[in-house]
């Protein structure tokens, strides 16, 4: 899998990072604005053999090519195995064999065994002479055991090794991990910049702005919605369809996606109820807001559902239960005194 070009809103953050010194960075911000892409661009720049003006990677030297084909000897990538597979990074032979032989499923956390291998990697001599880089993404997928295995190396790195941790939920990281890194918060892309980029990715101009809104302003998430076939019209009709108890409105959603969509409806109703503008839907698309207490209870219930949405006991029954609860909550607005 080739490395995609850096999105326009990440060029300035990359230049800023390359002007600063530091052996460990924590890139943080919400999903869909490019933490992984920025982390990989930063690692590529550090390892590039012919860096350009400003320190960015040239894209054509042997080091850049090795990163492109996922074989660089001085870059260690730590991710959950499902993310490694999605992003085209090879698993080690034993892990791949275990998954191929159905001995276990690909992990959704960064495994402690992989972290221990990364610590060993950090202690070895650089193969290409430009130092070594450990890239961790999403960093919040380290459990406490895995994170503790990284701590000492992160605080006292051996030799010329640098770390870049990218996170979409930095508050979930251990305070000891955060304190050992220099923090960098990614800026939100401008709407015009994001819409123009979506158009470059072949998203129809008529859909780009609506999908960007559905994604809460996150361009990469908007692109995923477009590639999944999300219709802006169907999205706009979703809140009132749910208030009618129409399970079919979520029929093409996986349980985790359904929970996410309902959380967006709940968020916007909370915003409207407090006099703010909705974020994911137009105000006219929303049903009447129920009481704050009803919305708070629904929000808490959805948060609980999100924890098991990846592995539901029965996806169909889960969707029915979610829509039934949503309908009950949303129609409580009509019963308010």
Helices and strands as residue ranges (DSSP letters): G 8-10, H 11-18, E 24-28, H 35-47, H 62-68, E 75-78, H 81-87, H 93-100, H 112-123, E 132-137, G 139-141, H 144-155, E 161-167, G 170-172, H 175-179, E 182-185, H 191-200, H 205-214, H 219-227, H 232-243, G 247-250, H 255-273, G 283-285, H 292-308, G 309-311, H 315-331, G 332-335
